[in-house]
Amino acid sequence: MGWIVFAFLSAIFAALTSILAKIGIKDVNSNLATAIRTTVILLFSWGIVFAQGLLPKISTLPKNTWIFLVLSGIATGLSWLFYFRALQLGEASKVVPIDKLSLVLTIILAGIFLHEKITLPILFGSVLMTAGALIIALVK
């Protein structure tokens, strides 16, 4: 399977995540809900590592990899904490489009830090995504 299949599968499961989370956080502190979700992800991901026999490779990871994976984990944790709180306070159909502005922010950051080329079609698409997200989330 190519990257696009995995990207679409990611989108499907991300959508399910939002709906299931919105149902699951009713009458629960959003931080507690995030901790429960994170524990499930922790067990699930380590289960895959053990099943694939990848644990011995952990000792071969370079220091730089560790630093960026830890920073990524911190960013993910903060994202989830804020996302669950927003989802608890707002409607999923309005919270999720704002959260998905991460697409546009990723394009900008990829251009700055990864030196990825931002072409006119990418810029135009980013403007459309931003406009769409704001219209969905903010227009009454």
N, C-alpha and C positions, 0 to 999 in steps of 0.2 A: 504494500500500500504506500502511496505517495503522501507527501506532507499535507496536501489539500484534504485528503480523506480524514487524516488525524485532526486537522484544524476544524473540519465540520463536526466530527465526533466531539471535540472539545466544546464547541458552541452548543451542541445539543445537551451535553451534560452540565454545562454552565447554566443553561436555561432551567434545567431540572433542579439544579442546586438552588437557584433563586426561589423557585416556587416551593420546593420542599422546606427551605429555610424559613420562608415567610410563614408557612403553616406551623413549623416547629418552634418558632420563637414566641408564639402567642403565650402570654403569661409567664415568660421566663426572662431572666436578666440576659441581655444580649452578650455580655462577656462570658457568662456561664455557658450559653449556647455555643459561642465560638470555641471555648475550651473543649466542649464535648465533641464538636465537629473536628477540631484539630486532632484530638486523641484518636478518633476513628481513622483519619487520614494517616496519622503516624503509624498505627498498627497495620493499616492496609499497605502503605508504601514499604515498610520494613518487611512485611510478609512477602511481597514481590521480590525484594532484594534477596531474602533467604531462599525463596523458591528457585530463583535463577542462579544461585550460587555466587552472588556478586560481593558478598561481605569481605572476602580477602582483598579485594581491590581497594578497599577504603584506605589502607595503609600506603597506597602508592599515589594518592592524590597530592598534587603540589600545594604548597602553602597558599599561593595566589588563588587557587580554586577554592580552598576552604574559606578564605576571606570573603570572596564574592558570593559563595553559596550561603554563608552565614548572614551577610548583609541582605541578600535576596530573601532569606527566611524572615528576617526582621521586618523587611518591607511587606512581605506577604502577611505576616501576623498583624501589622498595623492596618493594612488594607482590609483584612477580614473583620477586625474589631470595629472599624468605622463603618464598613458595609453592613454588618449585622445590626448595628445601632440605627443606621439610616433606614434599613429595611423594617426594623421594629417600629420606627416612628412614621414612616411614609408608606405609600402604596408601591408595591413591587413594580408596577407598570411605569412609575415615575422615577423611582430610585435607580433601577437597572440602567436606563439610558444615560443617566449622569455617570454612573459607575463605568459604563462602557466608553466614556470619553477617554478612558485609559488607552484606547486604540490610537486616538489622535496624539495624546501625550507621548505614547511609545514611539510614534513616527518622528515626532520632534526630537525626542531624546536619542533615538537611533541616528538621526542626522548629526546631532551634536557630538555624541560620545563614540558612536561606532562608525561615523563618517559614511553612513549609508546615503545614497543619492536620493534626494527628494525631488522628484520630477513634477512637471505641471499636472499630469493626471493624479498623482498622489496628493498634491496640494489641493486640487479641486475636490477630490474624494474626501479629504480631511475636512474641508470647509462644509461639504454636504453632510458628513457625519455629525459635525458639531451642531450645525443648524437643525438637523433632524432630532438629535438628542435634546436640544434646548426646547424645540417646539413640543415634543412629546412630554417632556418633564415639567415645563413651566407654563404653557398655555392652558388656560382654564376652559 
